Amino acid sequence: MRLARRSTIAAFALALPLSLAACGNSGSDDAAASSSTAPSSSSSSSSSTTTEDMAGKPFGAGCSAVPADGKGSFSGMATDPVATAASNNPVLSTLVTAVTEAGLGETLNSAKDITVFAPTNDAFAAVPKATMDAAMKDPKGLLTKVLTNHVVPGKLTPEMLAGEHKTLGGGTIKVEGSGEDFTIGKAKVVCGNVQTANATVYIIDGVLLPS
């Protein structure tokens, strides 16, 4: 777990990514017409609102386990690329360790617009020990294959989530559900639509093992 403490490492996340914008309210038409300074203020506020509306907010019972403030909070994660953001979130420490072992941190941090299905610590703990040991002993092979099976291109909003998606590992995952209730095989999204600087993260309660 020592590697999970490194704030500079990449973490998954599964980093995963994808940024939460600050709240803003667009000004009214009357305000915009009332003075020469009002349009500028209204335009800035409107832009902020639009960004947040597009990103949406995190959802799910598991979101309560995410720190309320600091770098590991939702607002803190939004400012960092996905692997770095995950490394600051204690819910994802095992994932961060695995990503570090596989040397995928920089790959995830430098990726543009990805979606990461990030297993919780408990999800990794539920994987048979023999399977986990085999993966950790083969970081560039089996471990990398497992981890990249949790990453898909594009920042998927909840409305885009259901369906089949090709992973960076070359496989396909199928997401079922709608609204705030989604499953991927036997895994369930427990905290979805978490934004980092370059990714959207869906925290899940199971590890997606490739065939």
N, C-alpha and C positions, 0 to 999 in steps of 0.2 A: 504493500500500500504506500510505500515511501514515494513512489513515482507519482501517485495521485495528488501529492501535495504541491507539485511543481506548477506554479502559475503560468510558466512559459510553455508548458507542454501542450500538445494538442489533445483534445479530448473528443470523444465521439459525439454524436451525438445528434454520436453520435452525436459539430458543431458545430453533431452535430452540431445551427444555426438558428439570424434572422431578426430585424430590429423593431422594437416597440417604439412607436413615435409618441412624442408628448401630446397631451390633449390640447385641442384648440377649438374655438367656436368661431365660425365665420360671421362676419358682421352683416347687418341687414342692409337692404338696398337704400333705405332712408339714410342710414349712417354713412354709407359710401358717397352719397350725393351731398351730404351736409358740409363737408370741408375737404380741403386738398390733402390733409394728412390722414383722413379716415380710410381711403382706399388702400394705402400701404399697409396699415394695421390689419384691415379686414382681409387683405390678400394673404398675408403671412399666416393669420389664424386659420383661414380656410384651407391653406395648403397643409397645415399640421393636422387638421381634422380629417382631411381626405386620406392622408398617409395612415393614420391610426385606423380609420374605418376599413381600409384595405387590409391592414395587417390583422385586425381583430384582436381579441384578448385571449389569454390562456384559459382553458377550461378543464374540468375534471377533478374528482375527489383527491387525486394524488398531488394536486397543486399545493395543498396545505403543507406538504413536506418541504417545499422549496423555501429557502430563507426569505424573510420579509424585506430585508434590506442588505446592502453590501454588494460586492461583486457577484455573488452567487444568486442574487435575487433576479426577478424577471427584468427589472429595469437595468440592473448591472450586467446581466448576460447580453442584453440588447446592444451593448456598446463594443463587445468583443467578437472576434470570429469564433466559429462554433466549437472548435477543440479547446481553445482557451476559455471560452465561456463555460463549457462543461467541467473543466478542471476546477472551477471556483464553486461548483455546486456539489455539496456533499452527497446528494442523492445519486450522483453518477460517478462516484469515485472508482468503482471497480471497472467501469467502462473506460475511464481515463487511463487506468493502469494498462488495460488491454491495448488501447490505441497507442500508448507510448511504446509498449513492447513491440508492436507491429511497425512502428515508425511511420504512422499515418497522420500524425499531428499536423505537420506542415501541409500535407496534401489536403486535408480537410479545411484547414484555415485559409488556404489560398484558393479553394474552389469557389466558383461564382454561382450563387443561387442553387442551393441543394436542399433536400429534405432529409433529415436524419431521424430514424426511429431508434431512440436511445433507451436500452434496457436499464432498469434500476439495479441497485446493488442486490436486492432480494431476487431479482430475475436471474442474475448470474449465479447466485447461491443455489438456485434450484436446478441448475444444470448438473448432470451426473459428474462426479469428480473425475472419473477416467476421461470423459470427453473434454472437460475443462483443462486437465493436465496435458492432454495430447495437443490441444490448441496452443497453449502457452509455450510448449516445447517446440512448436513449429510456427514462430511468429510471422515469417514471410510467406508461409504457405497456408495451412489450415486457419490460423488465427486471422490473417488478412482476409481470407475468403469469407469467414464468418462476419467480420466487421463490415466489410464492403457490401455484404448482403443486407445491411441496414440503412444504406444510403441510396437515394434516387435523385436523378437530375431534376432541377426546377424546385421552386419554393411552392409547395402545395398548400393551398388554403383548405380549411375543412370542407368547403363545397367541392373541391377537386380531389379529395382524398380517396373516396370509394372507387374501386376498380383495380386493374392490374397495372403494375409499374415495374419497369426494368431497373435493376439495381446496378450500381457501379461494379459489382462483382460478377456481372453477366447473367445473373439469375432473374427470376420474376417473383414478386410478392403480390398477393391479392388482399386488398383492404375491403372489408365489408362494414356497412353501417351508414349512419347519417347523423346530422345534428351534432351531438356531443358524445355519441356512442359508437365507437369504432373497434373492430377487432382485425388482427392479422394472424390468421391461423388460430392458435390457442392463446395468443397474446392479446391483451386489451390495452387500449390507450388510456392511461390513468391521468395524464396531464398533457393536453394537446395545445398546439398552436403557440408554442414558446418561440419567441423571436430572438435571433442573434444577428450579428452584423452581416452574415452571409448565408444564413440558413434558417429554415423553419424546423423546429424540433418537436417531435411527438414522443413523450416519455412513455414507455410501455412496460408491462409487468412480465414479459417473457423474452427469451433470446430466440431470434429467428435463425435457426440452424439450417443451412443449405442442405439439399438432398445429397 
